[in-house]
Every structure is written in structure tokens, then in C-alpha cells.
């Protein structure tokens, strides 16, 4: 069986493909023949052993030896038959020098054959073919092959074109007569085409086609010009109508007029590109009509084909990078969606994290968004085209250094803005006092904070300056702890006015003021006993810090009214001590009807 299989294998053309099958089959046969005899012998020996455990151990050793022998035998047979099949396979065709005639490859020279080099033999064959093609007296039906000693001659009448030797056939991996027949048919075809393309009828037909192509080119240019003119007119009419401005919230990035001008410029560029494309196709086609200029057509077509192939190859090779970039962007997108869901729940107090305040949710989400963008850009960067080129890296380093040097203040403001958020210094809507600015926080931005004063003046303060300034917040305790804001009002009165009466009057004035709380109740402090007067400070509680100026004004009005009603004269103590004979400063409607100005004191 093994000999029959070996004979069948040797007679098969595809020896290399059947090597693995034959090796495996031979291993099976050998194992079947030797393995059975070996197993029978070992079984008889094992049965004679005196102890059961010794028999089990012997069976284990025999099994392991048989497995190792099988693997070794199989590996050796596979290696031997593979080497034999490669040695018996016919040699591959060797590369050579092509014989080019009229822009076409006629045959390939692989042996110099009485020439100094392959190139010289190829040039001699090309010259012979040119002589045959130019000599119309020699018909194509005279092309023949003739056998010589160890060579086949290809000729037309007495004109020898080329010779096919045994070495040519061996290097080509074919039979000599078969190779000579292929060369003969190729020569007949290219010489026939050469003569046909240079005939009078072919030249006349090419001239007519060239004229028609020129007319078609002119018509195409006219059509493109008319279409471009109409498109120009339509785009100009759509200014501020169908062409909107490009905005980000209230910031106008590109106006409608600017966008219209951009579209007009883009239309002009497309028009010029299409005109040049038509001209390129026209020239390539016209040059290809005539044999004398066909080389220019092939060159132009080759350049275009190479450019398209290079572009298509680059696009196809870049598809895995595009897929990787898409996956990274998709992962970053879903990460942001997940983070948005989490921090929206925190800001709406759907759930809470101990030690994490709801107002931190939005800035933390923005900070993590920047971090996700930065990490995604860093991961995507190696997948960008040209990212590994030294010029691209140099430009990236230059831009990075430029941004680092020029954005120092901006970065400090951004960092200060986030620090202010996490220190909970203030929130939008709080009444604060920062340096000389007192007002309501109107807007907290990445770089600056805007404060609207009570005079409706918008003050813009850089975040870095805020970080280095004392910030007084009048709304924080009211918002966080429901503790009302304490508002002071100071008044100075002479010693002749009883202080208990002053306390009652000031408290009554406080309770008569709108937006002043009765719980906790207002109270009065005597802050100083001066030479001529006593300083009283009224403390009231309010829940509207943003209306502080209006509440203070109303409180001062009520203090004046209540003091006048109680007969308490509010004036300078120095004036009261030196005003002998002068009228009281209390308005007349609050004075008794029998009031008279005091006289002068003479001592």
C-alpha cells in the first residue's frame, strides 16, 4: 500500500500541495504496522510481571514511549517529503527586461543570448520590430517560426526578429516551442496595431474625433460658465435671507454677508477646478488619438491614475484608523452622556454624595468634559494622518509652546475660577462685596466674573484677582443656613434724651419698615458714650439682601418719622450745645402748638 501511494504521489503535478496528506498517511501506515507488533509484545511482557502496581507503571511507560516515538516519526516524515516536493517542483519564471514597442510590452528577455546584456538584446529586438512595422511590403502572414539547433527562430521572410533558446524557455518555466508561439502571436498583434493606427483612415478618423472633442470642450465650458453665473446671482440674492449668520448663543461668529462671500469664493474655486479637469481630460484624450503623441497621453493618464490610486490606497489604508477614531469618539460621547446623567441628578438633588454640594455638579461636569476631550485628543493624535512626521511634530511643539507662553494669564484665571467654585465663595444671584464693587453676581464665566451694581453698572473682574481679594457674601448664610442678614443703622443723640425712649422709638421705626423681620426682633445697642452725644446702633434682620439699599432708605425714613413723633430732635450734638435762641430742627407739624423758640442763656 505504501509503494502504490508513493507511485501515485510521484505522478501528480501538484506535488507540493499533497505533501502534508502523504506524510500523514505514511505515519498512519507505519504506526499501524509497527505499533501493533510493539503493543502485542509489550502486553505479553507486562502480563508476566508479579505485582499489579508494577504492571500499571510499565503500561504508563510504554504509552509515553509510543507517543514520543509517533511524534518524532511524524515530524521527520513531514520534513523529508516537504524538502523532496520542493526539489521536484518546476522553477518559477525569472524576472527579465521587457521589450517595449509602441508603448506595449511584447515579450520579456531573460537570457542575453549572444549579447552583452539583457538591455542590449531588448533594444535589438525593438529595432527589428520597428523595421518590420515600417516596411509595409512585408506582410504579417509571413511571420514564421523555424527550428534550429537548441533554438527557435522568429522571422518574417528574411528579417530575423528574435530567437528563443532553451535557456529562455527554462528561465520562463515553459516549453521552448510554446514560448516561441506566444512571442509570435504577440509580435503579430502589436505590429498589426502599429500599422493600423498609422494608416490614412485612422488618422482621418482621429482628426474628426479631435475636432468634435474640441467643440464638446468649448460647449462644456460655456455650460459651466452659465451655471456659475446663475449660482453667483442666486447666492447674492440670498444674503440675509436664506443664508443665516453663524452664532454661538449671542455671539455672532460669521455674519450672513461674510458667509455669502465665502460661498461665492467656494463656487468660483469649484468652477476653476472643473474647467481645469475638463482641459486635462481633453488633452489626455487628444494626445491618445495620434500615435506620435500617445506617449504624452500615457504619461498624463499614468500621473492621474497614480494619484487616484495613491489617494484611494491612502483612504483604504486609513480606514482602520478611522474606525479606531470613531470608536474613541463614541466611547467619549457615551462617557459624557453618563457623566451628564450623574451630575444632573446631583444638581437636581435626586441623589446626593456626602460632602459634594449640588452647585458643584455643573462646574465638575465641565471640568470632566475638558478632561475627556483632552484624553480623547491625546489618544486620537497618533491615528491622525501625518502625526508621525517630524514637521507635524515640530509644528505641534511650536503651537504648544506659543499657547503656553501666551496663555499664562488665561490659565491662571481658569484655575482661579474652578478654585472659587469649590471654595463656595459665591453663587450667581448672591449679593457680594469685592474690593470696591458691591452688587449682585450676574455671571460666573471661565475667565471672569461679572457683578451688577445697584446703579446697573456691570463690573468685570478677572478670576485671578478675585482669588487674591477678600470676598464678602451677604447671601451665603441665608441660602445655606436660613440665617437672615443683619442690617445696622447708626444714630447719635444728646444726653438729654432718655435712652429707653430712644430704644422704643428705634424699634418702632424698624418694625414699621417693610421687609424687616419681626422674628428675630430688632434690637438697639449703645456703641459709644462720647463728649456731647451717645451713639445708638439699630440692628434689624432682613431676608432680601439684594434689596438692601431700598430697605436701608425706608428704615432711615421711618427713624426720622418716629423720632419726630416722639419729640426727639435729630441734629448735631455740637449744634445743640451752641444754638442758644435758635428754633428746633423738628418739623413744625410735629411741634406743639404753643412751642416757642428758647431764649439766649446769659451767664
TIVEX-932523 format. One record per residue (C-alpha): x, z negated, y negated; residue in three letters. Coordinates in steps of 0.25 Angstrom, whole numbers, always signed. Each point is the difference from the previous one (the first is absolute). Layout:
      px      pz      py   resn
       X       Z       Y    ALA
...
% end
This chain:
      px      pz      py   resn
      +0      +0      +0    UNK
     +11      -3     -10    UNK
      +7     +13      +3    UNK
     -13      +8      -2    UNK
      -2      -7     -13    UNK
     +14      +2      -5    UNK
      -1     +15      +3    UNK
     -14      +1      -8    UNK
      +7      -7     -11    UNK
     +12      +9      -1    UNK
      -9     +13      +0    UNK
      -9      -6     -12    UNK
      +3      +5     -14    UNK
      -3     -13      -7    UNK
     +11      -8      +7    UNK
      +1     -10     -12    UNK
     -15      -3      +0    UNK
      +0      -3     +15    UNK
     +12      -9      +0    UNK
      -8     -13      -1    UNK
     -10      +4     +10    UNK
     +11      +4     +11    UNK
      +8     -13      -3    UNK
     -12      -9      +2    UNK
      -4      +8     +13    UNK
     +13      -1      +6    UNK
      +1     -15      -3    UNK
     -13      -2      +7    UNK
      +5      +8     +12    UNK
     +13      -8      +1    UNK
      -8     -13      -1    UNK
      -9      +4     +10    UNK
     +11      +4     +10    UNK
     +10     -11      -2    UNK
     -10     -11      -5    UNK
      -8      +1     +13    UNK
     +12      -1      +9    UNK
      +6     -11      -8    UNK
     -13      -8      +0    UNK
      -1      +1     +15    UNK
     +14      -5      +2    UNK
      -1     -12     -10    UNK
     -14      -4      +6    UNK
      +6      -1     +14    UNK
     +12      -9      -5    UNK
      -9      -9      -8    UNK
      -9      -3     +12    UNK
     +12      -5      +7    UNK
      +3     -11     -11    UNK
      -2     -14      +5    UNK
      -7      -6     -12    UNK
     -12      +4      -8    UNK
      +6      -2     -14    UNK
     +12      +7      +4    UNK
      -8     +12      +4    UNK
      -8      +0     -14    UNK
     +14      -1      -7    UNK
      +5     +12      +8    UNK
     -12      +8      -3    UNK
      +1      -3     -15    UNK
     +15      +5      +0    UNK
      -4     +13      +8    UNK
     -11      +3     -10    UNK
      +9      -2     -12    UNK
     +11      +9      +6    UNK
     -10     +11      +3    UNK
      -5      +0     -14    UNK
     +14      +1      -6    UNK
      +4     +11     +10    UNK
     -12      +8      -4    UNK
      +2      -1     -15    UNK
     +15      +4      +2    UNK
      -3     +12      +9    UNK
     -11      +5     -10    UNK
      +9      -1     -12    UNK
     +11      +8      +7    UNK
      -9     +11      +5    UNK
      -7      +2     -14    UNK
     +14      +1      -7    UNK
      +6     +10     +11    UNK
     -12      +9      +0    UNK
      -2      +0     -16    UNK
     +15      +4      -1    UNK
      -2     +11     +10    UNK
     -12      +6      -6    UNK
      +7      +0     -14    UNK
     +12      +7      +6    UNK
      -9     +10      +7    UNK
      -9      +3     -12    UNK
      +3     +13      -8    UNK
      +8      -1     -13    UNK
      -8      +0     -13    UNK
      +1     +11     -10    UNK
     +12      -2      -9    UNK
      -1      +2     -15    UNK
      +6     +12      -7    UNK
      +0      +9     -12    UNK
     -13      +8      -3    UNK
      +0     +14      -3    UNK
      -8      +2     -13    UNK
      -6     +14      -3    UNK
     -10      +2     -12    UNK
      -2     -14      -1    UNK
      -4      -2     +15    UNK
      +8      -6     +12    UNK
      +2     +11     +10    UNK
      +9      -7     +10    UNK
     +10     -12      +2    UNK
     +14      +2      +3    UNK
      +7     -11      +8    UNK
     +13      +7      +5    UNK
     +10      +8      -9    UNK
      +2     +11     +11    UNK
     +12      +8      -6    UNK
      -2      -6     -14    UNK
      +8     -11      -7    UNK
     -12      -9      -2    UNK
     -15      +0      +1    UNK
      -3      +3     -14    UNK
      +9     +13      +1    UNK
      -8      +4     +12    UNK
     -13      -3      -7    UNK
      +4      +8     -13    UNK
      +4     +12      +9    UNK
     -13      +0      +7    UNK
      -8      -1     -13    UNK
      +8     +12      -5    UNK
      -3      +8     +12    UNK
     -15      -3      -1    UNK
      +0      +4     -15    UNK
      +7     +14      +4    UNK
     -11      +2     +10    UNK
     -11      -4      -9    UNK
      +5      +9     -11    UNK
      +2     +12      +9    UNK
     -14      +5      +2    UNK
      +5     +11      +9    UNK
      +2     -10     +11    UNK
     -14      -3      +6    UNK
      -4     -14      +5    UNK
      -3      +6     +13    UNK
     +15      +3      +2    UNK
      +3     -15      +1    UNK
      +5      -3     +14    UNK
      +8     -10      +8    UNK
     +11      +4      +9    UNK
      +8      -8     +11    UNK
     +15      -1      -1    UNK
     +10      -9      +7    UNK
      -5     -14      -2    UNK
      -8      +4     -13    UNK
     -12      +7      -4    UNK
      +0     +10     -12    UNK
     -11      +2     -10    UNK
      +1     +13      -7    UNK
      -8     +12      -7    UNK
      +6     +13      +4    UNK
     +15      -1      -3    UNK
      -2     -12      -9    UNK
      +4     -13      +7    UNK
      -7     -12      -6    UNK
      +4     -12      +8    UNK
      +5      -4     +14    UNK
      -6     -12      +8    UNK
     +11      -6      +9    UNK
      -1      -9     +12    UNK
      +5     -11      -9    UNK
     -11      +3     -10    UNK
     -11      -2     +11    UNK
      +7     -12      +5    UNK
      +0      -7     -14    UNK
     -14      +4      -2    UNK
      -5      -5     +13    UNK
      -6     +13      +5    UNK
      +3     +12      +8    UNK
      +8     +11      -6    UNK
     -10     +11      +2    UNK
     -11      -8      -5    UNK
      +7      -4     -13    UNK
      +4     +14      -2    UNK
     -14      +4      +1    UNK
      -5     -10     -10    UNK
     +11      +4     -10    UNK
      -4     +15      +2    UNK
     -15      -3      -4    UNK
      +4      -9     -12    UNK
      +9     +11      -5    UNK
     -11     +11      +2    UNK
     -10      -9      -8    UNK
      +9      -3     -12    UNK
      +5     +14      -2    UNK
     -14      +5      +1    UNK
      -4      -9     -10    UNK
     +11      +3      -9    UNK
      -3     +15      +0    UNK
     -15      -2      -2    UNK
      +2      -9     -12    UNK
      +9     +10      -7    UNK
      -9     +12      +2    UNK
      -7      +7     -11    UNK
     -14      -4      +4    UNK
      +4     -15      +1    UNK
      +7      +1     -14    UNK
     -12      +6      -6    UNK
      -9     -10      +6    UNK
      +8     -11      -5    UNK
      +0      +6     -14    UNK
     -15      +0      +0    UNK
      -1     -14      +5    UNK
     +10      -4     -11    UNK
      -9      +6     -11    UNK
     -13      -6      +6    UNK
      +8     -14      +1    UNK
      +4      +1     -15    UNK
     -14      +3      -4    UNK
      -5     -12      +8    UNK
     +10      -9      -6    UNK
      -4      +4     -14    UNK
     -15      -2      +3    UNK
      +4     -14      +6    UNK
      +7      -4     -13    UNK
     -12      +5      -8    UNK
     -10      -8      +8    UNK
      +9     -13      -1    UNK
      +1      +2     -15    UNK
     -15      +1      -2    UNK
      -2     -12      +9    UNK
     +10      -8      -7    UNK
      -6      +4     -14    UNK
     -14      -4      +5    UNK
      +6     -13      +5    UNK
      +7      -3     -13    UNK
     -13      +2      -8    UNK
      -8      -9     +10    UNK
     +10     -11      +0    UNK
      +1      +0     -16    UNK
     -15      -1      +0    UNK
      -1     -12      +9    UNK
      +8      -8     -10    UNK
      -7     -14      -2    UNK
     -11      +5      +9    UNK
      +2      +1     +15    UNK
     +15      -3      -1    UNK
      +0     -16      -2    UNK
     +11      -9      -5    UNK
      +9      -7     +10    UNK
      -3     -15      -3    UNK
      +4     -13      +6    UNK
     -11     -10      -5    UNK
      +1      +1     -15    UNK
     +14      +7      +0    UNK
      +0     +15      -2    UNK
     +12      +6      +8    UNK
      -3     +15      -2    UNK
     -10      +5     -10    UNK
     -10     +11      +3    UNK
      +8     +10      -9    UNK
     +13      -4      +7    UNK
      -6      +2     +14    UNK
      -5     +14      -4    UNK
     +14      +4      -5    UNK
      +6      -5     +13    UNK
     -10      +8      +8    UNK
      +2     +13      -9    UNK
     +15      -2      +2    UNK
      -2      -1     +15    UNK
      -9     +12      +0    UNK
     +11      +8      -7    UNK
     +10      -4     +10    UNK
      -9      +4     +12    UNK
      -2     +13      -7    UNK
     +15      +3      -1    UNK
      +3      -5     +14    UNK
     -11      +9      +6    UNK
      +6     +12      -8    UNK
     +14      -2      +5    UNK
      -5      -2     +14    UNK
      -8     +14      -1    UNK
     +13      +6      -5    UNK
      +9      -6     +11    UNK
     -10      +5     +11    UNK
      -1     +14      -7    UNK
     +16      +1      -1    UNK
      +1      -4     +15    UNK
     -10     +10      +4    UNK
      +5     +11      -8    UNK
     +14      -2      +5    UNK
      -4      +0     +14    UNK
      -7     +14      -1    UNK
     +13      +7      -1    UNK
     +12      -1     +10    UNK
     +10      +0     -11    UNK
      -5     -12      -7    UNK
      -6      -7     +13    UNK
     +12     -10      +0    UNK
      -5      -6     -14    UNK
     -14      -1      +6    UNK
      +6      -8     +12    UNK
      +9      -8      -9    UNK
     -12      -4      -9    UNK
      -9      -2     +12    UNK
     +11      -8      +7    UNK
      +1      -9     -12    UNK
     -15      -2      -1    UNK
      -1      -3     +15    UNK
     +11     -10      +0    UNK
      -5      -7     -12    UNK
     -14      -1      +7    UNK
      +6      -4     +13    UNK
      +9     -10      -7    UNK
     -12      -6      -7    UNK
      -9      +0     +12    UNK
     +10      -6      +8    UNK
      +3     -11     -10    UNK
     -15      -2      -1    UNK
      -1      -1     +15    UNK
     +12      -9      +2    UNK
      -6      -9     -11    UNK
     -13      -2      +7    UNK
      +5     -12      +7    UNK
      +5      -6     -13    UNK
     -14      +3      -6    UNK
      -7      -7     +12    UNK
     +10     -12      -2    UNK
      -3      +0     -15    UNK
     -15      +1      +3    UNK
      +0     -12     +10    UNK
      +8      -8     -10    UNK
     -10      +3     -11    UNK
     -12      -3      +9    UNK
      +6     -13      +4    UNK
      +3      -4     -14    UNK
     -14      +4      -4    UNK
      -7      -9     +11    UNK
     +10     -11      -4    UNK
      -5      +0     -14    UNK
     -15      +1      +4    UNK
      +2     -12      +9    UNK
      +7      -8     -12    UNK
     -11      +4      -9    UNK
     -10      -5      +9    UNK
      +7     -13      +2    UNK
      +3      -3     -15    UNK
     -14      +5      -4    UNK
      -6     -11      +9    UNK
     +10     -10      -7    UNK
      -4      +4     -14    UNK
     -15      -1      +3    UNK
      +3     -13      +7    UNK
      -6      +5     +13    UNK
     +11      -8      +7    UNK
     +12      -7      -6    UNK
     +14      -3      +4    UNK
      +5     -15      -4    UNK
      +9      +1     -12    UNK
      -4     +14      -3    UNK
      -8      +1     -13    UNK
     -11     +12      -1    UNK
      +6      +5     -13    UNK
     +13      +3      +8    UNK
      -7     +10      +9    UNK
      +0     +12      -9    UNK
     +15      -1      -5    UNK
      +4      -3     +14    UNK
      -7     +12      +5    UNK
      +7      +8     -11    UNK
     +14      -6      +4    UNK
      -2      +3     +15    UNK
      -5     +14      -4    UNK
     +13      +3      -8    UNK
      +8      -6     +12    UNK
      -8      +9     +10    UNK
      +3     +12      -9    UNK
     +15      -3      -1    UNK
      +1      -2     +15    UNK
      -7     +13      +3    UNK
      +8      +8     -10    UNK
     +13      -6      +7    UNK
      -5      +3     +14    UNK
      -5     +14      -4    UNK
     +13      +4      -8    UNK
      +9      +4     +12    UNK
     -12     +10      +4    UNK
      +0      +7     -13    UNK
      +7     +14      +0    UNK
     +14      -1      -6    UNK
      +1     -15      +0    UNK
     +13      +0      +8    UNK
      +7     +10      -9    UNK
     +10      -6      -9    UNK
      -6      +6     -13    UNK
     -13      -6      +3    UNK
      +6     -14      +2    UNK
      +8      +1     -12    UNK
     -12      +4      -9    UNK
      -7     -12      +6    UNK
     +11     -10      -3    UNK
      +1      +6     -14    UNK
     -15      -2      -2    UNK
      +0     -14      +6    UNK
     +12      -4      -9    UNK
      -7      +6     -12    UNK
     -13      -8      +3    UNK
      +7     -13      +3    UNK
      +8      +1     -13    UNK
     -12      +4      -9    UNK
     -11      -8      +6    UNK
      +7     -14      -1    UNK
     -10      -5     -10    UNK
     -12      +6      +8    UNK
      +4      -6     +13    UNK
      +1     -14      -7    UNK
     -13      +2      -6    UNK
      -6      +3     +13    UNK
      +6     -11      +7    UNK
      -4     -10     -11    UNK
     -14      +6      +1    UNK
      -1      -4     +15    UNK
      +6     -14      -3    UNK
     -11      -2     -10    UNK
     -10      +3     +10    UNK
      +5      -9     +11    UNK
      +2     -12     -11    UNK
     -15      +2      -4    UNK
      +4      -1     -14    UNK
     -12      +7      -5    UNK
     -11     +10      +4    UNK
      -8     +11      -7    UNK
     -10      -6      -9    UNK
      +8     -13      -2    UNK
      +2      -6     -14    UNK
     +15      -2      -2    UNK
     +10      -2     -10    UNK
     +14      +7      +2    UNK
     +10      -1     -11    UNK
      -8      +4     -13    UNK
     -11      +7      +7    UNK
     -13      -8      +3    UNK
     -11      +8      +7    UNK
      -7      +5     +13    UNK
      +8      +6     +11    UNK
      -5     +14      -1    UNK
      +8      +7     +11    UNK
     +12      -3     +10    UNK
      +8     +12      +3    UNK
     +12      +3      +8    UNK
     +10      -1     -12    UNK
      -8      -6     -12    UNK
     -12     -10      -3    UNK
     -10      +3     -11    UNK
      -6     -11      -8    UNK
     -12      +2      -9    UNK
      +0     -10     -12    UNK
     -13      -5      -7    UNK
      +3     +10     -11    UNK
      -1     +11     +11    UNK
     +14      +3      -1    UNK
      +7      +5     +14    UNK
     +13      -7      +2    UNK
      +9      +6     +11    UNK
     +11      -9      +5    UNK
     +10      +4     +11    UNK
      -1      -8     +13    UNK
     +15      -4      -1    UNK
      -3      -6     -14    UNK
     -12      -8      +6    UNK
      +9      -5     +11    UNK
      +9      -6     -11    UNK
     -11      -6      -9    UNK
      -9     -12      +1    UNK
     -14      +4      +4    UNK
     -12      -9      -4    UNK
     -12      +3      +8    UNK
     -13      -6      -5    UNK
      -9      +6     +11    UNK
      +8      -4     +13    UNK
      -5     -14      +2    UNK
     -14      +4      -3    UNK
      +0     +11     +10    UNK
      +8      -7     +11    UNK
      -5     -15      -1    UNK
     -13      +2      -9    UNK
      +7      -9     -10    UNK
      -5      +3     -14    UNK
      +9      +3     -11    UNK
      +2     -11     -11    UNK
      +0      +5     -14    UNK
      +5      -9     -11    UNK
      -5      -1     -15    UNK
      +8      -9     -10    UNK
      -5      -6     -13    UNK
      +6     -10      -9    UNK
      -8     -11      -8    UNK
      +3     -11      -9    UNK
      +0     -15      +4    UNK
     -13      -3      -8    UNK
      -8      +8     +11    UNK
      -4      -9     +12    UNK
      +7      +6     +12    UNK
     -12      -3      +9    UNK
      -9      +9      -9    UNK
     +10     +11      +0    UNK
      +0      -1     +16    UNK
     -15      +1      +0    UNK
      +0     +12     -10    UNK
     +10      +8      +7    UNK
      -6      -2     +14    UNK
     -14      +4      -6    UNK
      +7     +13      -6    UNK
      +6      +3     +13    UNK
     -13      -1      +8    UNK
      -7      +9     -10    UNK
     +10     +11      +2    UNK
      -4     +11     +10    UNK
      +9      +2     +13    UNK
      +5     -15      -2    UNK
      -2      -8     +13    UNK
      -7     -13      +0    UNK
      +5      -3     +14    UNK
     +11      -4      -1    UNK
      -3      -6     -14    UNK
      +8      +3     -13    UNK
      +8     -12      -5    UNK
      +9      -3     -12    UNK
     +14      -5      -1    UNK
      +7      -6     -12    UNK
     +13      +6      +0    UNK
      +7      -6     -12    UNK
      -2     -11     -11    UNK
      +7      +7     -12    UNK
      +2      -6     -14    UNK
     -13      +5      -6    UNK
      -8      +5     +12    UNK
      -3      -1     +14    UNK
      +2     +12     +10    UNK
     -12      +3      +9    UNK
      +0     +10     +12    UNK
     -13      +4      +6    UNK
      +1      +5     +15    UNK
     -10      +9      +5    UNK
      -2      +7     +14    UNK
      -3     +15      +1    UNK
      -2     +10     +12    UNK
      +2     +13      -8    UNK
     +15      +1      -4    UNK
      -2     +14      -5    UNK
      -9      -5     -11    UNK
      +9     -11      -5    UNK
      +1      +6     -14    UNK
     -15      +0      -2    UNK
      -2     -14      +6    UNK
     +10      -6      -9    UNK
      -6      +7     -12    UNK
     -14      -5      +4    UNK
      +6     -14      +3    UNK
      +6      -1     -14    UNK
     -13      +4      -7    UNK
      -7     -11      +7    UNK
     +10     -10      -3    UNK
      -1      +3     -15    UNK
     -16      +0      +1    UNK
      +0     -14      +8    UNK
     +10      -6      -9    UNK
      -7      +4     -13    UNK
     -13      -5      +6    UNK
      +7     -13      +3    UNK
      +5      -1     -14    UNK
     +15      +1      +5    UNK
      +8      +8     -10    UNK
     +10      +9      +6    UNK
     +11      +2     -10    UNK
     +15      -2      -2    UNK
      +3     -15      +0    UNK
     +10      +2     -11    UNK
     -11      +6      -8    UNK
     -10     -11      +3    UNK
     +10     -10      -5    UNK
      +3      +7     -13    UNK
     -13      +6      -4    UNK
      -6     -11     -10    UNK
     -12      +5      -7    UNK
      -2     +13      +9    UNK
     -12      +4      +7    UNK
      -1      -2     +15    UNK
      +3     +12      +9    UNK
     -13      -1      +8    UNK
     -10     +11      -3    UNK
     -11      -4      -9    UNK
     -11      +1     +11    UNK
      +7     -11      +8    UNK
      +1     -10     -12    UNK
     -10     -10      -4    UNK
      -9      +4     -12    UNK
      +5     -12      -8    UNK
     +15      +4      +2    UNK
      +9      -1     -12    UNK
     +15      +3      -1    UNK
      +9     -12      +0    UNK
      +7      -5     -12    UNK
     +14      -1      -3    UNK
      +8     -12      +4    UNK
      +8      -6     -11    UNK
     +10     -11      +4    UNK
% end
